[in-house]
């Protein structure tokens, strides 16, 4: 078996699609394609079998 990931992780991504956000602040909104940075944390045992 291999060890499960845990701790802080950082990922870079690029959102390729344009998304309609519906009615935002009384006007139709759009989320445009953009790069992003995601920071997260996985607790030890999070990915394990239950």
C-alpha distance matrix in Angstrom:
0.0 3.8 6.8 9.2 12.6 15.5 19.0 21.8 21.4 24.4 24.9 28.0 29.2 32.4 33.7 35.5 37.3 40.4 40.1 43.1 42.8 45.7 48.4 47.6 50.5 52.9 52.1 49.6 46.7 44.4 41.2 41.4 38.8 37.5 34.9 32.8 30.6 28.0 26.8 24.2 22.1 18.8 18.6 15.6 13.9 15.7 13.0 11.3 12.2 15.6
3.8 0.0 3.8 6.5 9.4 12.5 15.9 18.5 18.0 20.8 21.5 24.7 26.1 29.4 31.0 32.9 35.0 38.0 37.8 40.9 40.7 43.7 46.3 45.3 48.1 50.7 49.8 47.4 44.3 42.0 38.6 38.7 36.0 34.5 31.7 29.6 27.2 24.8 23.5 21.2 19.2 16.2 16.4 13.6 12.6 14.2 11.6 10.9 12.9 16.4
6.8 3.8 0.0 3.8 6.6 9.1 12.4 15.3 15.4 18.5 19.8 23.2 25.0 28.5 30.1 32.4 34.4 37.2 36.9 39.9 39.3 42.4 44.8 43.5 46.2 49.0 48.2 46.0 42.9 40.7 37.3 37.5 35.0 33.3 30.4 28.0 25.3 22.6 20.9 18.4 16.1 13.1 13.1 10.1 9.8 11.7 9.9 9.5 12.4 15.6
9.2 6.5 3.8 0.0 3.8 6.5 10.1 12.9 12.9 16.2 17.3 20.9 22.4 25.9 27.2 29.7 31.5 34.2 33.6 36.5 35.8 38.8 41.2 39.9 42.6 45.3 44.7 42.5 39.4 37.4 34.0 34.5 32.2 30.5 27.8 25.2 22.6 19.7 18.0 15.2 12.9 9.7 10.0 7.7 7.3 8.3 6.4 7.1 10.5 13.6
12.6 9.4 6.6 3.8 0.0 3.8 7.0 9.3 9.1 12.4 13.9 17.5 19.4 23.0 24.5 27.2 29.2 31.7 31.3 34.2 33.5 36.6 38.9 37.4 39.9 42.8 42.1 40.1 36.8 34.7 31.3 31.6 29.3 27.4 24.5 21.8 19.0 16.2 14.4 11.9 9.8 7.2 8.6 7.5 8.5 8.5 7.5 9.7 13.2 16.0
15.5 12.5 9.1 6.5 3.8 0.0 3.8 6.9 8.2 11.9 14.2 18.0 20.1 23.8 25.2 28.3 30.1 32.3 31.7 34.4 33.2 36.3 38.2 36.5 38.8 41.8 41.4 39.7 36.4 34.6 31.2 31.8 29.8 27.7 24.8 21.7 18.6 15.5 13.0 10.1 7.2 4.8 5.5 5.1 7.6 7.7 8.4 10.6 14.3 16.3
19.0 15.9 12.4 10.1 7.0 3.8 0.0 3.8 6.5 10.2 13.2 16.9 19.4 23.1 24.8 28.1 30.0 31.8 31.3 33.9 32.6 35.8 37.4 35.3 37.3 40.6 40.2 38.7 35.4 33.7 30.2 30.9 29.0 26.5 23.5 20.2 16.8 13.9 10.7 8.3 5.3 5.1 6.2 7.2 10.5 10.2 11.7 14.1 17.8 19.4
21.8 18.5 15.3 12.9 9.3 6.9 3.8 0.0 3.8 6.9 10.3 13.8 16.6 20.2 22.0 25.4 27.4 29.1 28.8 31.4 30.1 33.4 35.0 32.8 34.7 38.0 37.5 36.1 32.6 30.8 27.3 27.8 26.0 23.2 20.2 16.8 13.3 10.6 7.3 5.7 4.3 6.5 8.8 10.7 13.7 12.7 14.0 16.9 20.5 22.1
21.4 18.0 15.4 12.9 9.1 8.2 6.5 3.8 0.0 3.8 6.7 10.4 13.1 16.8 18.8 22.0 24.3 26.2 26.2 29.1 28.1 31.6 33.5 31.4 33.6 36.7 35.9 34.2 30.6 28.6 24.9 25.1 22.9 20.3 17.2 14.1 10.7 8.2 5.9 5.3 6.0 7.8 11.0 12.7 15.1 13.6 14.0 17.3 20.7 22.7
24.4 20.8 18.5 16.2 12.4 11.9 10.2 6.9 3.8 0.0 3.8 7.0 10.1 13.7 16.0 19.3 21.7 23.6 23.9 27.0 26.2 29.8 31.7 29.5 31.7 34.8 33.7 32.0 28.3 26.0 22.3 22.1 19.9 17.0 13.7 10.7 7.3 5.8 4.7 6.5 8.8 11.1 14.5 16.4 18.7 16.9 17.1 20.5 23.8 25.9
24.9 21.5 19.8 17.3 13.9 14.2 13.2 10.3 6.7 3.8 0.0 3.8 6.5 10.3 12.7 15.8 18.4 20.5 21.1 24.4 24.1 27.7 29.9 28.0 30.5 33.3 31.9 29.9 26.2 23.6 19.9 19.4 16.8 14.2 10.9 8.4 5.9 5.2 6.6 8.6 11.4 13.1 16.8 18.7 20.5 18.3 17.8 21.4 24.4 26.6
28.0 24.7 23.2 20.9 17.5 18.0 16.9 13.8 10.4 7.0 3.8 0.0 3.8 7.2 10.2 13.1 16.0 18.1 19.3 22.7 22.7 26.5 28.6 26.7 29.2 31.9 30.1 28.0 24.3 21.5 17.7 16.7 13.8 11.0 7.5 5.9 4.7 6.3 9.0 11.6 14.8 16.8 20.5 22.5 24.2 21.8 21.2 24.9 27.7 29.9
29.2 26.1 25.0 22.4 19.4 20.1 19.4 16.6 13.1 10.1 6.5 3.8 0.0 3.8 6.5 9.4 12.3 14.6 15.9 19.4 19.8 23.6 26.1 24.5 27.3 29.7 27.7 25.3 21.7 18.6 14.9 13.7 10.7 8.6 5.8 5.2 6.4 7.8 11.2 13.5 16.8 18.5 22.3 24.4 25.6 22.9 22.0 25.7 28.1 30.3
32.4 29.4 28.5 25.9 23.0 23.8 23.1 20.2 16.8 13.7 10.3 7.2 3.8 0.0 3.8 6.0 9.2 11.5 13.5 17.1 18.0 21.7 24.3 22.9 25.8 27.9 25.5 22.9 19.4 16.0 12.5 10.7 7.3 5.7 4.2 6.0 8.7 10.7 14.4 16.8 20.3 21.9 25.7 27.9 29.0 26.1 25.2 28.9 31.0 33.1
33.7 31.0 30.1 27.2 24.5 25.2 24.8 22.0 18.8 16.0 12.7 10.2 6.5 3.8 0.0 3.8 5.9 8.1 9.7 13.4 14.5 18.1 20.9 19.9 23.0 24.9 22.4 19.6 16.3 12.9 9.5 8.1 5.1 5.4 6.2 7.6 10.7 12.0 15.8 17.8 21.3 22.8 26.5 29.0 29.7 26.5 25.6 29.3 31.1 32.9
35.5 32.9 32.4 29.7 27.2 28.3 28.1 25.4 22.0 19.3 15.8 13.1 9.4 6.0 3.8 0.0 3.8 7.0 9.6 13.3 15.4 18.7 21.7 21.2 24.4 25.8 23.0 19.8 16.8 13.1 10.5 8.3 5.1 7.1 8.7 11.0 14.3 15.7 19.5 21.4 24.8 26.1 29.8 32.1 32.5 29.4 28.2 31.8 33.3 35.2
37.3 35.0 34.4 31.5 29.2 30.1 30.0 27.4 24.3 21.7 18.4 16.0 12.3 9.2 5.9 3.8 0.0 3.8 6.3 9.9 12.3 15.3 18.5 18.5 21.9 22.9 20.1 16.7 14.0 10.4 8.4 7.0 5.6 8.8 11.3 13.1 16.5 17.5 21.2 22.9 26.3 27.5 31.0 33.5 33.8 30.4 29.3 32.8 34.1 35.7
40.4 38.0 37.2 34.2 31.7 32.3 31.8 29.1 26.2 23.6 20.5 18.1 14.6 11.5 8.1 7.0 3.8 0.0 3.8 6.8 9.5 12.4 15.3 15.3 18.6 19.4 16.4 13.1 10.5 6.9 5.7 4.7 5.6 9.2 12.5 14.2 17.7 18.8 22.5 24.3 27.8 29.2 32.7 35.4 35.8 32.3 31.6 35.1 36.4 37.7
40.1 37.8 36.9 33.6 31.3 31.7 31.3 28.8 26.2 23.9 21.1 19.3 15.9 13.5 9.7 9.6 6.3 3.8 0.0 3.8 6.2 9.1 12.3 12.6 16.2 17.0 14.4 11.0 8.5 5.6 5.0 6.6 8.4 11.3 14.3 15.2 18.3 18.8 22.2 23.6 26.9 28.2 31.5 34.4 34.6 30.9 30.4 33.9 35.0 35.9
43.1 40.9 39.9 36.5 34.2 34.4 33.9 31.4 29.1 27.0 24.4 22.7 19.4 17.1 13.4 13.3 9.9 6.8 3.8 0.0 3.8 5.6 8.9 9.9 13.5 13.7 11.2 7.6 6.0 4.6 6.4 8.8 11.5 14.3 17.5 18.2 21.2 21.6 24.8 26.0 29.3 30.7 33.7 36.8 36.9 33.2 32.9 36.3 37.2 37.8
42.8 40.7 39.3 35.8 33.5 33.2 32.6 30.1 28.1 26.2 24.1 22.7 19.8 18.0 14.5 15.4 12.3 9.5 6.2 3.8 0.0 3.8 6.5 6.8 10.6 11.4 9.6 6.8 4.9 5.3 6.7 10.2 13.1 15.1 18.0 17.9 20.6 20.6 23.5 24.5 27.6 29.2 32.0 35.3 35.5 31.8 31.9 35.3 36.3 36.7
45.7 43.7 42.4 38.8 36.6 36.3 35.8 33.4 31.6 29.8 27.7 26.5 23.6 21.7 18.1 18.7 15.3 12.4 9.1 5.6 3.8 0.0 3.8 6.1 9.7 9.4 8.0 5.3 5.8 7.7 10.2 13.4 16.5 18.7 21.7 21.7 24.3 24.2 26.9 27.8 30.8 32.2 34.8 38.1 38.1 34.4 34.6 37.8 38.6 38.6
48.4 46.3 44.8 41.2 38.9 38.2 37.4 35.0 33.5 31.7 29.9 28.6 26.1 24.3 20.9 21.7 18.5 15.3 12.3 8.9 6.5 3.8 0.0 3.8 6.5 5.7 5.3 4.6 6.2 9.5 12.2 15.5 18.9 20.7 23.7 23.6 26.0 25.9 28.4 29.4 32.3 33.9 36.4 39.9 40.1 36.3 36.9 40.1 40.9 40.8
47.6 45.3 43.5 39.9 37.4 36.5 35.3 32.8 31.4 29.5 28.0 26.7 24.5 22.9 19.9 21.2 18.5 15.3 12.6 9.9 6.8 6.1 3.8 0.0 3.8 5.5 5.4 5.9 5.6 9.0 11.0 14.4 17.8 19.0 21.8 21.4 23.7 23.7 26.1 27.2 30.2 32.2 34.7 38.2 38.8 35.1 35.9 39.2 40.4 40.3
50.5 48.1 46.2 42.6 39.9 38.8 37.3 34.7 33.6 31.7 30.5 29.2 27.3 25.8 23.0 24.4 21.9 18.6 16.2 13.5 10.6 9.7 6.5 3.8 0.0 3.8 5.6 8.1 8.4 12.0 14.0 17.1 20.7 21.5 24.2 23.7 25.8 26.0 28.0 29.3 32.2 34.4 36.7 40.4 41.1 37.5 38.6 41.9 43.1 42.9
52.9 50.7 49.0 45.3 42.8 41.8 40.6 38.0 36.7 34.8 33.3 31.9 29.7 27.9 24.9 25.8 22.9 19.4 17.0 13.7 11.4 9.4 5.7 5.5 3.8 0.0 3.8 7.0 9.0 12.8 15.6 18.5 22.2 23.6 26.6 26.5 28.8 29.0 31.3 32.5 35.4 37.5 39.8 43.4 43.9 40.3 41.1 44.4 45.4 45.2
52.1 49.8 48.2 44.7 42.1 41.4 40.2 37.5 35.9 33.7 31.9 30.1 27.7 25.5 22.4 23.0 20.1 16.4 14.4 11.2 9.6 8.0 5.3 5.4 5.6 3.8 0.0 3.8 6.2 9.8 13.0 15.6 19.3 21.1 24.3 24.6 27.3 27.9 30.5 32.0 35.1 37.2 39.8 43.3 43.9 40.2 40.8 44.2 45.3 45.3
49.6 47.4 46.0 42.5 40.1 39.7 38.7 36.1 34.2 32.0 29.9 28.0 25.3 22.9 19.6 19.8 16.7 13.1 11.0 7.6 6.8 5.3 4.6 5.9 8.1 7.0 3.8 0.0 3.8 7.0 10.5 13.0 16.7 18.8 22.2 22.8 25.7 26.3 29.1 30.6 33.8 35.6 38.4 41.8 42.2 38.4 38.7 42.1 43.1 43.3
46.7 44.3 42.9 39.4 36.8 36.4 35.4 32.6 30.6 28.3 26.2 24.3 21.7 19.4 16.3 16.8 14.0 10.5 8.5 6.0 4.9 5.8 6.2 5.6 8.4 9.0 6.2 3.8 0.0 3.8 6.9 9.7 13.4 15.2 18.5 19.0 21.9 22.6 25.6 27.1 30.5 32.5 35.4 38.7 39.3 35.6 35.9 39.4 40.6 41.0
44.4 42.0 40.7 37.4 34.7 34.6 33.7 30.8 28.6 26.0 23.6 21.5 18.6 16.0 12.9 13.1 10.4 6.9 5.6 4.6 5.3 7.7 9.5 9.0 12.0 12.8 9.8 7.0 3.8 0.0 3.8 6.1 9.7 12.0 15.5 16.4 19.6 20.6 23.8 25.6 29.1 31.0 34.1 37.3 37.9 34.3 34.2 37.8 39.2 39.9
41.2 38.6 37.3 34.0 31.3 31.2 30.2 27.3 24.9 22.3 19.9 17.7 14.9 12.5 9.5 10.5 8.4 5.7 5.0 6.4 6.7 10.2 12.2 11.0 14.0 15.6 13.0 10.5 6.9 3.8 0.0 3.8 6.9 8.6 11.9 12.6 15.8 16.9 20.2 22.2 25.7 27.7 31.0 34.1 34.8 31.3 31.2 34.9 36.4 37.3
41.4 38.7 37.5 34.5 31.6 31.8 30.9 27.8 25.1 22.1 19.4 16.7 13.7 10.7 8.1 8.3 7.0 4.7 6.6 8.8 10.2 13.4 15.5 14.4 17.1 18.5 15.6 13.0 9.7 6.1 3.8 0.0 3.8 6.3 10.0 11.8 15.4 17.2 20.8 23.1 26.7 28.8 32.2 35.2 36.0 32.6 32.3 36.0 37.7 38.9
38.8 36.0 35.0 32.2 29.3 29.8 29.0 26.0 22.9 19.9 16.8 13.8 10.7 7.3 5.1 5.1 5.6 5.6 8.4 11.5 13.1 16.5 18.9 17.8 20.7 22.2 19.3 16.7 13.4 9.7 6.9 3.8 0.0 3.8 7.3 9.8 13.5 15.5 19.2 21.7 25.3 27.2 30.8 33.5 34.4 31.2 30.5 34.2 36.0 37.6
37.5 34.5 33.3 30.5 27.4 27.7 26.5 23.2 20.3 17.0 14.2 11.0 8.6 5.7 5.4 7.1 8.8 9.2 11.3 14.3 15.1 18.7 20.7 19.0 21.5 23.6 21.1 18.8 15.2 12.0 8.6 6.3 3.8 0.0 3.8 6.5 10.2 12.8 16.4 19.2 23.0 25.2 28.8 31.5 32.8 29.7 29.3 33.1 35.2 36.9
34.9 31.7 30.4 27.8 24.5 24.8 23.5 20.2 17.2 13.7 10.9 7.5 5.8 4.2 6.2 8.7 11.3 12.5 14.3 17.5 18.0 21.7 23.7 21.8 24.2 26.6 24.3 22.2 18.5 15.5 11.9 10.0 7.3 3.8 0.0 3.8 7.2 10.2 13.7 16.8 20.4 22.7 26.4 28.9 30.4 27.6 27.2 31.0 33.4 35.2
32.8 29.6 28.0 25.2 21.8 21.7 20.2 16.8 14.1 10.7 8.4 5.9 5.2 6.0 7.6 11.0 13.1 14.2 15.2 18.2 17.9 21.7 23.6 21.4 23.7 26.5 24.6 22.8 19.0 16.4 12.6 11.8 9.8 6.5 3.8 0.0 3.8 6.6 10.1 13.2 16.9 19.4 23.0 25.7 27.3 24.5 24.4 28.2 30.7 32.5
30.6 27.2 25.3 22.6 19.0 18.6 16.8 13.3 10.7 7.3 5.9 4.7 6.4 8.7 10.7 14.3 16.5 17.7 18.3 21.2 20.6 24.3 26.0 23.7 25.8 28.8 27.3 25.7 21.9 19.6 15.8 15.4 13.5 10.2 7.2 3.8 0.0 3.8 6.7 10.1 13.7 16.5 20.0 22.6 24.5 22.0 22.2 25.9 28.8 30.5
28.0 24.8 22.6 19.7 16.2 15.5 13.9 10.6 8.2 5.8 5.2 6.3 7.8 10.7 12.0 15.7 17.5 18.8 18.8 21.6 20.6 24.2 25.9 23.7 26.0 29.0 27.9 26.3 22.6 20.6 16.9 17.2 15.5 12.8 10.2 6.6 3.8 0.0 3.8 6.6 10.3 12.9 16.4 19.2 21.0 18.4 18.7 22.5 25.3 26.9
26.8 23.5 20.9 18.0 14.4 13.0 10.7 7.3 5.9 4.7 6.6 9.0 11.2 14.4 15.8 19.5 21.2 22.5 22.2 24.8 23.5 26.9 28.4 26.1 28.0 31.3 30.5 29.1 25.6 23.8 20.2 20.8 19.2 16.4 13.7 10.1 6.7 3.8 0.0 3.8 7.2 10.4 13.6 16.5 18.8 16.5 17.4 21.0 24.1 25.5
24.2 21.2 18.4 15.2 11.9 10.1 8.3 5.7 5.3 6.5 8.6 11.6 13.5 16.8 17.8 21.4 22.9 24.3 23.6 26.0 24.5 27.8 29.4 27.2 29.3 32.5 32.0 30.6 27.1 25.6 22.2 23.1 21.7 19.2 16.8 13.2 10.1 6.6 3.8 0.0 3.8 6.8 10.0 13.1 15.2 12.8 14.1 17.6 20.7 21.9
22.1 19.2 16.1 12.9 9.8 7.2 5.3 4.3 6.0 8.8 11.4 14.8 16.8 20.3 21.3 24.8 26.3 27.8 26.9 29.3 27.6 30.8 32.3 30.2 32.2 35.4 35.1 33.8 30.5 29.1 25.7 26.7 25.3 23.0 20.4 16.9 13.7 10.3 7.2 3.8 0.0 3.8 6.5 9.6 12.0 10.1 11.9 15.1 18.4 19.5
18.8 16.2 13.1 9.7 7.2 4.8 5.1 6.5 7.8 11.1 13.1 16.8 18.5 21.9 22.8 26.1 27.5 29.2 28.2 30.7 29.2 32.2 33.9 32.2 34.4 37.5 37.2 35.6 32.5 31.0 27.7 28.8 27.2 25.2 22.7 19.4 16.5 12.9 10.4 6.8 3.8 0.0 3.8 6.5 8.4 6.4 8.3 11.3 14.6 15.9
18.6 16.4 13.1 10.0 8.6 5.5 6.2 8.8 11.0 14.5 16.8 20.5 22.3 25.7 26.5 29.8 31.0 32.7 31.5 33.7 32.0 34.8 36.4 34.7 36.7 39.8 39.8 38.4 35.4 34.1 31.0 32.2 30.8 28.8 26.4 23.0 20.0 16.4 13.6 10.0 6.5 3.8 0.0 3.8 6.2 5.4 8.5 10.4 13.7 14.4
15.6 13.6 10.1 7.7 7.5 5.1 7.2 10.7 12.7 16.4 18.7 22.5 24.4 27.9 29.0 32.1 33.5 35.4 34.4 36.8 35.3 38.1 39.9 38.2 40.4 43.4 43.3 41.8 38.7 37.3 34.1 35.2 33.5 31.5 28.9 25.7 22.6 19.2 16.5 13.1 9.6 6.5 3.8 0.0 3.8 5.6 7.8 8.6 12.1 13.2
13.9 12.6 9.8 7.3 8.5 7.6 10.5 13.7 15.1 18.7 20.5 24.2 25.6 29.0 29.7 32.5 33.8 35.8 34.6 36.9 35.5 38.1 40.1 38.8 41.1 43.9 43.9 42.2 39.3 37.9 34.8 36.0 34.4 32.8 30.4 27.3 24.5 21.0 18.8 15.2 12.0 8.4 6.2 3.8 0.0 3.8 5.5 5.1 8.3 9.5
15.7 14.2 11.7 8.3 8.5 7.7 10.2 12.7 13.6 16.9 18.3 21.8 22.9 26.1 26.5 29.4 30.4 32.3 30.9 33.2 31.8 34.4 36.3 35.1 37.5 40.3 40.2 38.4 35.6 34.3 31.3 32.6 31.2 29.7 27.6 24.5 22.0 18.4 16.5 12.8 10.1 6.4 5.4 5.6 3.8 0.0 3.8 5.6 8.6 9.5
13.0 11.6 9.9 6.4 7.5 8.4 11.7 14.0 14.0 17.1 17.8 21.2 22.0 25.2 25.6 28.2 29.3 31.6 30.4 32.9 31.9 34.6 36.9 35.9 38.6 41.1 40.8 38.7 35.9 34.2 31.2 32.3 30.5 29.3 27.2 24.4 22.2 18.7 17.4 14.1 11.9 8.3 8.5 7.8 5.5 3.8 0.0 3.8 6.8 9.1
11.3 10.9 9.5 7.1 9.7 10.6 14.1 16.9 17.3 20.5 21.4 24.9 25.7 28.9 29.3 31.8 32.8 35.1 33.9 36.3 35.3 37.8 40.1 39.2 41.9 44.4 44.2 42.1 39.4 37.8 34.9 36.0 34.2 33.1 31.0 28.2 25.9 22.5 21.0 17.6 15.1 11.3 10.4 8.6 5.1 5.6 3.8 0.0 3.8 6.4
12.2 12.9 12.4 10.5 13.2 14.3 17.8 20.5 20.7 23.8 24.4 27.7 28.1 31.0 31.1 33.3 34.1 36.4 35.0 37.2 36.3 38.6 40.9 40.4 43.1 45.4 45.3 43.1 40.6 39.2 36.4 37.7 36.0 35.2 33.4 30.7 28.8 25.3 24.1 20.7 18.4 14.6 13.7 12.1 8.3 8.6 6.8 3.8 0.0 3.8
15.6 16.4 15.6 13.6 16.0 16.3 19.4 22.1 22.7 25.9 26.6 29.9 30.3 33.1 32.9 35.2 35.7 37.7 35.9 37.8 36.7 38.6 40.8 40.3 42.9 45.2 45.3 43.3 41.0 39.9 37.3 38.9 37.6 36.9 35.2 32.5 30.5 26.9 25.5 21.9 19.5 15.9 14.4 13.2 9.5 9.5 9.1 6.4 3.8 0.0
